[in-house]
Amino acid sequence: MRQNERASLEKRIDIISALMIAFMTIVPSASGKQECVSLRIERNGKLAPAPQTVTLRKTSGGMTTVVPAENGCFQLPLKLEQAKSFDVVFQVNGETIHLRGIRPLDFAGLWRVVLEDTAFKGEFASITQNAPARAICVVIFPSWGDGTSMAQTGCRGAVKKH
């Protein structure tokens, strides 16, 4: 096999492998539940530690479930799959993050959660026109979904001491 053909074949194998991994994270497993949502938390441009647990709650009220998050990865419990939307609550760097109204469609793959203390830069610079950066959470959902991203205010607060 010639060098160019070999490089082309290796490139195709890499692409197929990446697509298979992405497909496995969004397609339900044999048990019928999604594999995992993985949280990537960026605070002030730096990667923050992933939460150990995530609290899921139906947005309309009712059932609250705390699920483990292994390396920032958590699953949507079967008993919550039929809800129209969820609130997702977790703690990071001494703050409680409360994301409201997440659709079941978005429960797959990597979520990029962007938090800034002073000002958003680049693609999110314009969102601080209506609220201070410290009050905003930006979530970017996987590109294989509908490409949704969202910004919410009032989503950040101090961890409550018991």
ZIMO-V197021 format. One record per residue. SS is DSSP state (H for helix, E for strand, - for the rest). PSI is psi in whole degrees, 0 to 359 (999 if undefined). Layout:
# ZIMO-V197021
ss=SS psi=PSI
ss=SS psi=PSI
This chain:
# ZIMO-V197021
ss=- psi=136
ss=- psi=159
ss=H psi=316
ss=H psi=319
ss=H psi=319
ss=H psi=315
ss=H psi=319
ss=H psi=319
ss=H psi=316
ss=H psi=322
ss=H psi=318
ss=H psi=320
ss=H psi=319
ss=H psi=317
ss=H psi=315
ss=H psi=318
ss=H psi=316
ss=H psi=319
ss=H psi=321
ss=H psi=318
ss=H psi=314
ss=H psi=318
ss=H psi=319
ss=H psi=332
ss=H psi=340
ss=H psi=342
ss=- psi=133
ss=- psi=148
ss=- psi=181
ss=- psi=334
ss=- psi=353
ss=- psi=0
ss=- psi=155
ss=- psi=152
ss=- psi=306
ss=- psi=148
ss=E psi=129
ss=E psi=126
ss=E psi=126
ss=E psi=110
ss=E psi=121
ss=E psi=121
ss=E psi=122
ss=- psi=41
ss=- psi=2
ss=E psi=148
ss=E psi=128
ss=- psi=158
ss=- psi=143
ss=- psi=149
ss=- psi=154
ss=- psi=330
ss=E psi=158
ss=E psi=135
ss=E psi=128
ss=E psi=136
ss=E psi=136
ss=E psi=133
ss=- psi=324
ss=- psi=5
ss=- psi=176
ss=- psi=224
ss=- psi=131
ss=E psi=134
ss=E psi=130
ss=E psi=126
ss=E psi=146
ss=E psi=149
ss=- psi=103
ss=E psi=115
ss=- psi=36
ss=- psi=5
ss=E psi=127
ss=E psi=162
ss=- psi=150
ss=- psi=118
ss=- psi=146
ss=H psi=322
ss=H psi=348
ss=H psi=359
ss=- psi=336
ss=- psi=358
ss=- psi=151
ss=- psi=324
ss=E psi=163
ss=E psi=156
ss=E psi=140
ss=E psi=122
ss=E psi=133
ss=E psi=167
ss=E psi=140
ss=E psi=130
ss=- psi=47
ss=- psi=10
ss=E psi=149
ss=E psi=128
ss=E psi=126
ss=E psi=103
ss=E psi=123
ss=E psi=145
ss=E psi=37
ss=E psi=132
ss=E psi=146
ss=H psi=329
ss=H psi=329
ss=H psi=1
ss=- psi=72
ss=- psi=152
ss=E psi=204
ss=E psi=125
ss=E psi=129
ss=E psi=114
ss=E psi=119
ss=E psi=124
ss=E psi=134
ss=- psi=145
ss=- psi=332
ss=- psi=307
ss=- psi=143
ss=- psi=145
ss=- psi=168
ss=H psi=230
ss=H psi=341
ss=H psi=11
ss=H psi=325
ss=H psi=344
ss=H psi=343
ss=H psi=9
ss=H psi=330
ss=- psi=350
ss=- psi=153
ss=- psi=147
ss=H psi=323
ss=H psi=343
ss=H psi=2
ss=E psi=141
ss=E psi=131
ss=E psi=133
ss=E psi=127
ss=E psi=120
ss=- psi=166
ss=- psi=144
ss=- psi=340
ss=- psi=352
ss=- psi=220
ss=- psi=13
ss=- psi=20
ss=- psi=141
ss=E psi=158
ss=E psi=154
ss=E psi=132
ss=E psi=145
ss=E psi=162
ss=- psi=22
ss=- psi=354
ss=E psi=135
ss=E psi=164
ss=E psi=148
ss=- psi=129
ss=- psi=132
ss=- psi=139
ss=- psi=999
